[in-house]
């Protein structure tokens, strides 16, 4: 029977990325409105998913949201927001599983691959799910919140793609497991 255990080294590295996400989200983000947050808290979660897979990426996301909420709540708790935060780590991890299962040659961390993951993640999580959760949380209409969240997501897509590509270019050379 095959068991998938998370090594201590992976746990420590993922914990570092989780802590970095908490700091970037809770302390170094700018909130011009209750429904808009400008920051880089998703980046470490996405990197966790790319490097360690969807399970570790999802755990990192859930942990970052729950601990971050206890340290510095940026609004009322909502289980949907926790699910969205988990997805920031799960989607890149699923991409890596699919990429490896197709036995594609080349670099899974290519500009195109990372850009596609970032775009899909932002559409599913930021534009769709989080907008829906925020409309529930604050009693605003989904379509009222949508335009400003699309604009912020478009900016985030570009910034996230560039940062993740450049970080993974160097992180993939480091033996992680």
N, C-alpha and C positions, 0 to 999 in steps of 0.2 A: 504494500500500500504506500503510495507516494504522499508525503505531507509537504505542504508549502509553509516553511517556517520563515519568519522574518528574522534575519540575523541581527545581532546586537549592533554591528556597524551600520547597517541600513536603518535601524531604529534611531540611532544617534544622529545620523545625517538627516533623516526625515524630521526628527525633532528640531534640529537646527533650522530647517526650512520652515517648519510650523511656527517657531518662535519669531523668525524673520517676518513671516506673514502677519502675525499679531502686531508686531511693532509697526510695520508699514501700513496696516489697516487702521489700527486704533490710535496711533500716535502721530503718524506722518501723512495723514490723509486730510484733504480739505473738503468740507461739506458746504457747498453754496446753498443747498436746500436739503430738506429731509429725504428727498427721493433721489438725490444725486450725490455721489461720492467720487472725488477725484483722488486717485492714489494708485499704488502698485502692489497692494496686498495679495492680488491673485497670482502674481508672477512666481513667488516661491512655491505655491501650491501646484501650479502648472509644471514647474521644473520637477517637483516631487513625483508627479504623475509620469512625466517623460522618463525620468531616471529609474524609478522604482516600481512602476506599474499602477494599475487602477485601484488596487486594494490599499496600498500604502498611501497613494495620492488622496483617496477618499477619506481615509482615517486622518490624514494630515488636515484636510479641509474641515472635517467635523470637529477635530480637536481645536483648531485655530478659532473656529466660530464660537464654540462653547467657552473656552478659556478667555477669549477676547471679550465675550459678553460679560463674563464675571469681572474682568479687570476694568474695562471701560465700555459700558453699554452705549451704543450709538443710536439707540431706539429700543422699543419693546422687543422682547424675544419672539421669534416666529419660526416654527419648525421648517417652513418652506425655505427660509433664508439659509438655514443650516444645510438643507438638501442642495441648494444652489452652490453653497460654499464647497460642499463635498464634490460636486460635479467639476469644479475647477481642477481638481486633481484626477478625477476619474476619466474624463474625456481624453486628455493626453495619454494616459496609461492605456486606454483602449486602442488609441491610434498605434501605439508601439506594439501591442499584441497583434493587431491586424497587419501591420507592416511586416512583422517577423513571420506571421503565418503565411503570408503571400510569398515569402522567401525572395523578396525583391533585392536586387543588387543596388548598391549605392548607399548614400547616407540618409538615415531616417531623420536626421536633424537638418535637412536641406531647407533653404529659404522657403521653397514652395510648400514642403510638408508642414513646417512650423506655421506658416501663414494660414494654411487650410485649417489646421487645428485651432488656431487663435480665432479665426473667423467663425467656424462652427461653434466653438465654445461661447463666444460673445452673442451669437444669434440665439442659441438655446438658452443660455444662462442669463446674461445681462439684459438682452432685449426682450425676451419672452418671459421666462420664469420669474426673474427678480422683479420685473415690472408688474407682473400679476400679483406677486406676494406683497409688493408695496401698495398696490391699489387696494388690496384687502386690508392691509395694516393701517393705512391712513384714510381709507374711505374715498379715495380719488378714483376717477374713471381710468380704466386701462388705457383707452385711446387718448386721454388727456396727458398722461405721463409719457406715452410712447415717443413722441417726437424728440423731446429733450434727451431721453435715454438713448435713442438712436444716434443722435449727434455725439454724445459722450462716448458711446460704444465705438463709433467710427474712429474717433481719435485714439481710443484705447487700443483698437486693433492694430493700428500702425505702430504705436509705441511698444506694445507688448511683443509684436512680431520681431521688431528690431532688437529689443533687449534680450528676449529669450534666445534668438538665434545667436547673438554674440556671446551670451553666457554659456550656452550649450556647446559652442564651438570649442571652448576651453574645458568645460566640465566633462565632456565625453572622453577626454584624454586621461582623466584621473580614474584610477581603479576604484570602483565604488563598492563592490561586494567581495 
